[in-house]
Amino acid sequence: MAQQGSKNHVEKVTVVGAGGNSGSYIVEALLSTGKHVVSAITRPDSASKMPSGVHVKKVDYDNPSSLVEALRGQDALVITMQPMAPGDPEKKLMEAAAEANVPWVFPNEWGFDTTNEALVKDTLFGMGKKDTYALLTKTGKSSFIAVCCGFWYEWSLSMSLGYGFDLVNRAVTLYDEGETKICTSTWPQVGNTVASLLSLPVHAEKGEACLEMFKDNYVYVSSFTVSQKDMLDSVLRVTKTKITDWKVEKEPSQERYKNGKEEMAKGDMRGFPKQMYARVFYPDDSGNTAKTKGLQNELLGLPKENLDEFTGKAIERAKPDVSKGLCLTSHPGTFKAWVSHQSMCKAHKIECHVAQDSVN
């Protein structure tokens, strides 16, 4: 597979979901390099506002030629969107990318390790990705690079159904003893990862890292490898509180997983994030890719981040305007995040103004 025009660097990049949480940081990081021409694919009725310098292309997902035309001449496609969207838009985008001869596709990963078949089977998340990627590579026109970054830290810490913290009411549920370490990433680090990868030469020059190293493979990165107890210590530092100021409970991760499954069976979708997060915290290193796969942070030159800084951002995100009974949080970006956000608002008995159709 040759880079378009025999270039050895990626210049033209199209981002799907550019107005969402991870997508917006990816766009910001790409623009900051000064090396890329960034376009955003949106639906005709999208109201998302794009940063200055981003070229907007409105497409009809039910019209394959519309997608192909939007992607023609692009060097890379980055997909960030709700994973459970009807009609399988990710597959449509990948098929269009291959037809448009887009060399590099970053699929809609941005979470836990979907090469872990037991984890995928237990959570029902990421099923079918292997087959989709196989179809893409079989074309011989496009290759994929899947970024595994763990759960988003700011989002997951800000909701009790994620990392177990009710930051508003100073309560935390530790899964097992709260000592299982997982990899987790901030939104800026996700952006840094994509920008670093797409700033590499396509083929090696003088023996340095290149995109070809990651062809049809996974890239493992993380901001922090931490346990719930590490997170709790950070929360105590940022809030200047003591452990005695908090209500701390413990729940076996397997029991929490089982309860989440039972809630889903009854139609209560709060069980979805509960079972998914609990499963990643099993003491089997499912969520610790630093240990099981190794991280590419150093190779990509990713910055080391401050845990307390992003704990503070999570605390700010968790603050609904309880006095007015309103949720003022911006849209969460993906379907799984939207489900969890709805659950958080319901738990605090506040009116949520985030509609499902606001996700990317």
C-alpha positions as CSV (number, residue, x, y, z in Angstrom):
1,M,0.0,0.0,0.0
2,A,1.6,3.2,-1.1
3,Q,1.1,6.6,0.4
4,Q,-0.9,8.8,-2.0
5,G,1.3,10.7,-4.4
6,S,4.4,8.8,-3.0
7,K,4.5,11.2,-0.1
8,N,6.2,10.0,3.0
9,H,4.2,12.1,5.4
10,V,0.5,12.3,6.2
11,E,-0.9,15.7,5.3
12,K,-4.7,15.5,4.7
13,V,-6.7,14.1,7.7
14,T,-10.4,13.7,8.0
15,V,-12.0,13.4,11.4
16,V,-15.4,11.9,12.1
17,G,-16.9,13.2,15.4
18,A,-14.7,16.2,15.4
19,G,-17.1,18.1,17.7
20,G,-17.2,15.4,20.4
21,N,-15.0,15.0,23.5
22,S,-12.1,13.0,22.1
23,G,-12.7,14.2,18.6
24,S,-12.3,17.8,19.5
25,Y,-9.0,17.2,21.2
26,I,-7.7,15.1,18.3
27,V,-8.5,18.0,15.9
28,E,-6.8,20.5,18.3
29,A,-3.7,18.4,18.5
30,L,-3.5,17.9,14.7
31,L,-3.9,21.6,14.1
32,S,-1.2,22.4,16.6
33,T,1.4,20.5,14.7
34,G,1.1,22.7,11.7
35,K,1.6,19.7,9.5
36,H,-1.9,18.7,8.7
37,V,-4.9,19.9,6.7
38,V,-7.9,18.8,8.8
39,S,-11.4,18.2,7.6
40,A,-14.5,17.2,9.5
41,I,-17.3,14.9,8.3
42,T,-20.7,15.8,9.7
43,R,-24.3,14.9,8.9
44,P,-26.3,17.6,7.1
45,D,-28.3,18.5,10.2
46,S,-25.3,18.7,12.5
47,A,-25.0,21.8,14.6
48,S,-21.4,21.1,15.9
49,K,-19.1,24.1,15.7
50,M,-15.6,23.4,14.4
51,P,-12.4,25.3,15.2
52,S,-11.1,27.8,12.7
53,G,-9.1,26.1,10.0
54,V,-11.2,22.9,9.8
55,H,-12.9,22.1,6.5
56,V,-16.4,20.8,7.0
57,K,-17.8,18.2,4.7
58,K,-21.5,17.2,5.1
59,V,-22.3,13.7,4.1
60,D,-25.3,11.3,3.7
61,Y,-24.4,8.0,5.4
62,D,-27.1,6.3,3.3
63,N,-25.4,7.4,0.1
64,P,-22.0,5.6,-0.3
65,S,-20.9,7.9,-3.1
66,S,-21.3,10.9,-0.7
67,L,-18.8,9.3,1.7
68,V,-16.4,8.3,-1.0
69,E,-16.4,11.8,-2.5
70,A,-15.7,13.3,1.0
71,L,-12.8,11.0,1.5
72,R,-11.2,11.2,-1.9
73,G,-7.7,12.6,-1.8
74,Q,-7.3,12.1,2.0
75,D,-4.3,10.5,3.6
76,A,-6.0,9.4,6.8
77,L,-9.4,8.9,8.3
78,V,-10.0,9.2,12.1
79,I,-13.3,7.8,13.4
80,T,-14.7,9.0,16.8
81,M,-18.4,8.4,17.1
82,Q,-21.0,6.5,19.1
83,P,-20.2,2.8,18.8
84,M,-23.9,1.7,18.8
85,A,-25.2,4.0,16.2
86,P,-27.9,2.4,14.0
87,G,-26.9,1.4,10.5
88,D,-23.2,0.6,11.3
89,P,-21.8,3.9,10.1
90,E,-18.2,2.9,11.0
91,K,-18.3,0.0,8.5
92,K,-19.7,2.3,5.9
93,L,-16.9,4.8,6.5
94,M,-14.3,2.0,6.3
95,E,-15.7,0.8,3.0
96,A,-15.8,4.3,1.6
97,A,-12.2,4.9,2.8
98,A,-11.0,1.8,0.9
99,E,-12.9,2.8,-2.3
100,A,-11.5,6.3,-2.0
101,N,-7.9,4.9,-1.5
102,V,-7.4,6.4,1.9
103,P,-4.2,4.7,3.1
104,W,-4.7,5.0,6.9
105,V,-7.8,4.5,9.0
106,F,-8.0,5.0,12.7
107,P,-11.2,3.0,13.7
108,N,-13.5,3.8,16.6
109,E,-11.6,2.3,19.4
110,W,-10.4,4.7,22.2
111,G,-11.1,2.4,25.1
112,F,-10.1,-0.9,26.6
113,D,-8.2,-3.6,24.8
114,T,-10.6,-5.2,22.3
115,T,-8.0,-7.9,21.3
116,N,-8.9,-9.4,24.7
117,E,-11.6,-11.8,23.5
118,A,-12.8,-12.7,27.0
119,L,-13.3,-9.0,27.9
120,V,-15.2,-8.3,24.7
121,K,-17.4,-11.4,25.2
122,D,-18.2,-10.5,28.8
123,T,-19.0,-6.8,28.2
124,L,-20.6,-7.2,24.7
125,F,-18.5,-4.2,23.7
126,G,-16.2,-4.3,20.6
127,M,-17.8,-7.4,19.1
128,G,-17.3,-7.8,15.4
129,K,-14.3,-5.4,15.2
130,K,-11.9,-8.1,14.2
131,D,-14.1,-9.0,11.2
132,T,-14.5,-5.4,10.1
133,Y,-10.8,-4.8,10.2
134,A,-10.1,-8.0,8.2
135,L,-12.5,-6.7,5.5
136,L,-10.6,-3.4,5.4
137,T,-7.2,-4.9,5.1
138,K,-8.4,-7.4,2.5
139,T,-9.0,-4.6,0.1
140,G,-5.3,-3.9,-0.1
141,K,-6.1,-0.2,-0.2
142,S,-6.4,0.8,3.4
143,S,-4.7,-0.2,6.7
144,F,-5.9,0.4,10.2
145,I,-4.2,1.7,13.4
146,A,-6.3,1.1,16.5
147,V,-5.6,3.2,19.5
148,C,-6.2,1.5,22.9
149,C,-6.0,4.1,25.6
150,G,-8.2,2.7,28.3
151,F,-11.3,4.5,29.6
152,W,-11.3,8.3,29.6
153,Y,-10.1,9.5,33.0
154,E,-12.0,12.8,33.3
155,W,-15.2,11.2,32.3
156,S,-15.0,7.9,34.2
157,L,-13.9,9.5,37.5
158,S,-16.8,12.0,37.3
159,M,-19.5,9.4,37.4
160,S,-20.3,6.8,40.0
161,L,-21.1,4.1,37.4
162,G,-17.6,4.4,36.1
163,Y,-14.7,4.5,38.5
164,G,-17.1,4.2,41.5
165,F,-16.8,7.8,42.7
166,D,-19.8,10.0,43.7
167,L,-17.7,13.2,43.8
168,V,-20.7,15.4,44.6
169,N,-21.7,13.5,47.7
170,R,-18.2,12.4,48.7
171,A,-18.8,8.7,48.4
172,V,-16.8,5.9,46.7
173,T,-17.4,2.2,46.0
174,L,-14.1,0.3,45.8
175,Y,-14.2,-2.8,43.6
176,D,-12.8,-5.6,45.6
177,E,-10.1,-3.8,47.7
178,G,-9.6,-1.0,45.3
179,E,-6.1,-2.0,44.5
180,T,-6.4,-3.3,40.9
181,K,-4.5,-1.1,38.5
182,I,-5.8,-0.2,35.1
183,C,-4.6,2.1,32.3
184,T,-6.6,5.2,31.8
185,S,-6.1,8.3,29.5
186,T,-7.1,11.9,29.4
187,W,-8.8,13.4,26.3
188,P,-5.7,15.6,25.6
189,Q,-3.5,12.5,25.6
190,V,-5.8,10.8,23.1
191,G,-5.3,13.9,20.9
192,N,-1.6,13.8,21.5
193,T,-1.4,10.1,20.5
194,V,-3.2,10.6,17.1
195,A,-1.2,13.8,16.3
196,S,2.1,12.0,17.2
197,L,1.3,9.0,15.1
198,L,0.2,11.0,12.0
199,S,3.3,13.2,12.3
200,L,5.6,10.2,11.9
201,P,7.0,9.5,8.4
202,V,5.1,6.7,6.6
203,H,8.3,4.7,6.0
204,A,11.4,4.7,8.2
205,E,13.9,7.5,7.7
206,K,17.3,6.9,9.3
207,G,15.9,4.1,11.5
208,E,13.4,6.2,13.5
209,A,9.7,5.3,14.2
210,C,7.3,5.3,11.3
211,L,3.6,4.6,10.6
212,E,4.4,1.3,8.9
213,M,5.5,0.0,12.3
214,F,1.8,0.1,13.4
215,K,0.2,-1.0,10.2
216,D,-2.9,-3.2,10.8
217,N,-2.1,-3.3,14.5
218,Y,-3.0,-1.8,17.9
219,V,-1.2,1.1,19.7
220,Y,-1.3,1.0,23.5
221,V,-1.0,4.3,25.4
222,S,-2.0,5.6,28.8
223,S,-1.9,8.7,30.9
224,F,-1.9,6.9,34.2
225,T,-1.7,3.3,35.4
226,V,-3.6,3.6,38.7
227,S,-5.9,1.8,41.1
228,Q,-9.1,3.2,42.7
229,K,-7.1,3.8,45.8
230,D,-4.6,5.9,43.8
231,M,-7.5,7.9,42.4
232,L,-9.0,8.3,45.9
233,D,-5.6,9.6,47.2
234,S,-5.6,12.1,44.4
235,V,-9.2,13.2,45.1
236,L,-8.3,13.8,48.8
237,R,-5.4,16.0,47.8
238,V,-7.4,18.0,45.3
239,T,-10.4,18.5,47.5
240,K,-8.2,19.0,50.6
241,T,-10.4,16.5,52.5
242,K,-9.6,13.5,54.7
243,I,-10.7,9.9,54.3
244,T,-13.0,10.4,57.3
245,D,-14.9,13.0,55.2
246,W,-15.9,10.3,52.7
247,K,-18.2,7.3,52.7
248,V,-16.1,4.4,51.5
249,E,-17.8,1.1,50.6
250,K,-16.4,-2.1,49.0
251,E,-18.1,-4.4,46.4
252,P,-16.7,-7.5,44.8
253,S,-16.0,-6.7,41.1
254,Q,-17.6,-10.0,40.0
255,E,-20.7,-9.3,42.1
256,R,-21.0,-5.8,40.6
257,Y,-20.5,-7.2,37.1
258,K,-23.3,-9.7,37.8
259,N,-25.6,-7.0,39.1
260,G,-25.0,-4.9,36.1
261,K,-25.9,-7.7,33.8
262,E,-29.1,-8.4,35.7
263,E,-30.1,-4.7,35.5
264,M,-29.6,-4.8,31.7
265,A,-31.8,-7.9,31.4
266,K,-34.5,-5.9,33.2
267,G,-34.2,-3.0,30.7
268,D,-32.2,-0.8,33.1
269,M,-29.3,0.5,30.9
270,R,-27.5,1.8,34.0
271,G,-26.3,-1.8,34.2
272,F,-24.3,-1.4,31.0
273,P,-21.5,0.9,32.3
274,K,-21.7,-0.9,35.7
275,Q,-20.9,-4.3,34.2
276,M,-18.4,-2.9,31.7
277,Y,-16.3,-1.0,34.3
278,A,-16.5,-3.8,36.9
279,R,-15.3,-6.3,34.4
280,V,-12.2,-4.2,33.5
281,F,-11.4,-4.0,37.2
282,Y,-11.3,-7.8,37.6
283,P,-8.0,-8.8,39.2
284,D,-6.8,-10.4,36.0
285,D,-5.0,-7.4,34.5
286,S,-7.6,-7.0,31.8
287,G,-7.4,-3.3,32.1
288,N,-3.6,-3.1,32.7
289,T,-2.2,-3.0,29.2
290,A,1.0,-1.4,30.5
291,K,1.6,-4.9,32.0
292,T,0.1,-7.1,29.4
293,K,1.0,-5.4,26.2
294,G,3.4,-2.6,26.9
295,L,2.9,1.1,26.2
296,Q,4.1,3.2,23.2
297,N,4.1,6.5,25.2
298,E,7.9,6.9,25.1
299,L,8.2,5.9,21.4
300,L,5.6,8.5,20.5
301,G,7.0,11.2,22.7
302,L,3.8,11.6,24.7
303,P,3.9,14.0,27.6
304,K,3.8,12.8,31.2
305,E,0.7,14.2,32.8
306,N,-0.3,15.3,36.3
307,L,-2.9,13.0,37.9
308,D,-4.2,15.7,40.3
309,E,-4.7,18.2,37.5
310,F,-7.1,15.9,35.7
311,T,-8.7,14.7,38.9
312,G,-9.6,18.4,39.4
313,K,-11.1,18.5,35.9
314,A,-13.2,15.4,36.7
315,I,-14.5,17.1,39.9
316,E,-15.6,20.1,38.0
317,R,-17.4,17.9,35.4
318,A,-19.2,16.2,38.2
319,K,-20.8,19.3,39.6
320,P,-24.4,19.6,38.4
321,D,-26.4,22.7,39.3
322,V,-28.3,20.9,42.0
323,S,-29.7,24.1,43.4
324,K,-31.6,24.6,40.1
325,G,-32.2,20.9,39.4
326,L,-30.5,21.3,36.0
327,C,-27.7,19.5,34.3
328,L,-25.3,21.9,32.6
329,T,-22.8,19.4,31.3
330,S,-21.9,19.5,27.7
331,H,-22.8,16.5,25.5
332,P,-20.6,13.5,26.4
333,G,-19.7,12.6,22.8
334,T,-20.4,8.8,22.6
335,F,-23.4,6.6,23.2
336,K,-21.9,4.7,26.1
337,A,-20.9,8.0,27.7
338,W,-24.4,9.4,27.1
339,V,-26.0,6.3,28.9
340,S,-23.7,6.8,31.8
341,H,-24.3,10.5,31.9
342,Q,-28.1,10.0,32.0
343,S,-27.6,7.6,34.9
344,M,-25.6,10.1,36.8
345,C,-28.2,12.8,36.4
346,K,-31.0,10.4,37.5
347,A,-29.0,9.4,40.6
348,H,-28.8,13.1,41.6
349,K,-32.5,13.6,40.8
350,I,-31.7,16.5,38.3
351,E,-33.2,17.2,34.9
352,C,-30.8,16.2,32.2
353,H,-30.7,18.4,29.1
354,V,-28.4,16.1,27.1
355,A,-30.4,14.5,24.3
356,Q,-29.4,11.2,22.8
357,D,-29.2,12.7,19.3
358,S,-26.5,15.2,20.5
359,V,-23.9,12.4,20.5
360,N,-21.6,12.1,17.5
